[in-house]
Amino acid sequence: MVSRWMEDSGLMPEPSSALPDHPAKFWWRLKVLAGGGLIVLVCHHFLTFSPRPDWFPVSVVLSQCVVVVGGVLTLWHSYLLGRSGDNSGSANSLVCRGGLYSRIRHPMYLGDMVLYLGLAFLAPGWMSLTCLVLGWLALILQARTEDAYLAIRFGDAFSTWADGTGLLLPLPRKW
């Protein structure tokens, strides 16, 4: 999502001129493929599932809540990023200060990770675990790839912001 916003806003040059093989697109595709796989597994699980006596609907409700929390986290931060409105390409446009952006650099990816976790809980099994791990790996590597690009693009402004924020989780506060 951020990569797309960066391309649309003019902050990220065309892939061929920015990065020769543009790894962010590969990680984005892998993330989408893993998420799609989890959705297919959840649909399959519920279409072929026959209730067992040891099955508790509470686990399904909790898993659905995790999916909703992840989706809201992603959508809310996408909205905040779009609302920030500074597409000038200046260092001021680097930082969206709303929501979790003041504490972490990629809150939308964190939301995706939470959503994937909830989907994996809804359709437990080795295929879900594989999709979850691949999706999380892709999200982490996409975030690092975007950070590398932003470090080149914004230099010290990015370094200052990155020093005070975590990649996907907030940095521990120094007391």
N, C-alpha and C positions, 0 to 999 in steps of 0.2 A: 504494500500500500504506500509506504513512504517513498520507495523507489519510483512508483508511478507518479506520485505527487511531485517529486523532485524533477522528473523528466518533463511533466506538463508545465511546471512553473518556470522552467528554464534553468533551474539550479544544477541539473545534471546534463552535460552534453550528451549527444548521441552515443550509444554504446561503443561504436567503433573508434570514436575520438577520446572517450573517457578512459576506458579500460579495454585492452585488446580483445579479451575473451568475455568480458563483463560477467564475472562469476555471480553477481547478485541475481541475475536473471535465472541462472541455473538453480540457485538455492530457492528462489521464489517458486519456480516450477515444481521442485521437489516438495516444498511445503504444501502447495496446492494439491499435488498428487497424493501425499500422505493424508491430508485432511479429507479429500474425496474418498480415499480408501476407508477411512474411519466411518464416514457417513454411510457408505455402502454396507460395511460390516454391521453397523447399528440397524439399518433397514432390514438386512438379512436376518439378524438376530431376532428382531421383533416379529418378522413375518413367519419365521419357522419355529418360534419359541413355544414350547408347551409348558405351562406352569408346573412347578414341582412343589411338593409340600415344604421343602426347606428354603424356598425362595421368598424373600421378604421385599415387598414393594417399596419399603423405606429406602433401600439401596438405589432403586431406580429414581425415586424422587430426589434423593441427594445428588445423584449423578446428573440429573436434569438441571438442578440448581447450579452445579458447577459449570455446566455448558452455558447457562444463561449469564452467570457472572462473567465468564470469559468473553462471551459475545458482547455484553454491555461494555466491558472494559475496552475492547477493541473499537467498537462503534463510537463510544464517547470520545476517545482520544483521536480518532479519525476526524470527528466533528471539530474538536478543539484545534487540531492541526490546520484544517481547512479554514476555520474561523480566524486564525491568527492573521491571515490576509497579506502578510508582507512577502511578496514574491520578487522582490527587487534583486535578490542575489547578493545583498550585502550581508555582513556578519550579523547584523541585527535580525535578519530573517532566519538565522540558524536555530534560534531557540524559541520554542513554544513554551511559555511558562505556566500554562494552565494544567490542571490535573496532576498526574504523576510526572510530567515532563520536568518538573523542578528537581525531582529525585532520581529518575531513571531516563535513559536516552531512548528506549524503545518500548514504551508501555503498550503499544498495539501488539507487538510480538509477544509480550507477556500475556496479554489477553488471549491471543491465539493459542499459546501453550496451555493456559488454563482450560480453554474450550476443548482442545485436543484431549486433555486428561479426562474431562467429563465424558467425551465420546468413547474413549477407551474403556472407561468404567461401565458404560452402557452395554458394550459388547465385549466382555472379557474373553481373552484368549491370546494365543501367541501371534496371530495375525494383527490383532489390535495393538499389541505391545510393539510389534515391528513397525507398524505405521506411526505409533506414538514416538518411538525413538528416532525414526527417520525425520518426522516432522519437527521434533525439537532440535535435532542436529541441524536441519536446514535453517530453522529460525535463528539459531545462535550464529551460524556461519554467515547468514545473510546480514544480521546485525553487525557483525565484525567487518564484513565487506563494506557496508554502508559507512561505518565509522572510519575505515581507512580512506574512503573517498572524501568524506567530510573533513578529515584531517588535512588532506591535500588541498581541498577547496577553500577551507576557512582558516587553516594554520593555527595561530595562537588563540583565536577566539574559540575554536573548537576544543583545543587543549584545555583551556580554562574551564569550559563547560564540562568536559569529560572528567576532569579531575574532581569535580564536585558531585558527579552523578555515577550511578552504576549502569552497567550495560542493560540488564533485565531486572535486577533487584536493587533496591536502595543500598547505598554504602552504609556501613555501621557508623553511627555518629560518634565523634570523639568527645569524651566527657571531660 
